[in-house]
């Protein structure tokens, strides 16, 4: 283990202090992507440590997760065909069962276990949008099957967990307005939940450094940007792939009253703490246009 001179440690802690004071008592929603979870031993341990530390200094973290790669792997093992249209998973009855099993049986418990191993007295609770009437959604398109978009959030169950100083971990499945269940894009689920909770920040942890001005160059990270500038990048075709739903979700979150949205590389050790508690940060911070 590398020993760090205490004189070098102190400035790091002092730099963090005003951020801890500023955000104590505030809610931060963290969307953890399934593509990051693939490196479970490293990234999940780092995330658990970061979230527990946030909780201990008085910040109220809420985790929302998807699980695309895990669902795909499970579907292949079970022989369920995988189909996507415009980047969205076609979810028939068989695939919905795979989604439930992947999110509620694999991804959610793994995050909860990691948090509970690290947390000591800080415990974690696994939930989905089905619990306590948390999330209601409507079907997006009949051609996509059981895929929906959130229409209403009742955060009562999340608030009850937070008031007990516990960390909720929420899978992005919602109750359909027809009485069934719907698979919801986790980015948009997180945005809706962040707005309903009055969260100060929404943080997307993905497998990219943040938003890049040139996707072919890792050194073109945009550290801070207004939403209007992101819209220009979208129109110019600079942003693509998985970044497009994140930009749309960022717009939704900011419209719902969230102050700032961050996009970080969840594979980087303790990226969440560095982004929230340092002057420079490590990813991209998105603000509403002035």
Buried (B, 14 or more C-beta within 10 A) or exposed (E): EEEEEEEEEEEEEEEBEEBBEEBEEBBBBBBBBBBBBBBBEEBBBBBBBBBBBBBEBEBBBBBBBBBBBBBBBBBEEEEBEEEEEEEBBBBBEBBBBBBBBBBBEBBBEBBBBBBBEBBEEBBBBBBBBBBBEBBBBBBBEEEBBBBBBBEBBBBEBBBEBBEEEBBBBBBBBBBBBEEEBBBBBBBBBBBBBBBBBEBBBBBBBBBBBBBBBEBEEEEBBBEBBBBEBBBEBBEEEBBEEBBEBBBBBBBBBBEBBBBBBBBBBBBBEBBBBBBBBEEEBBBBBBBBEE
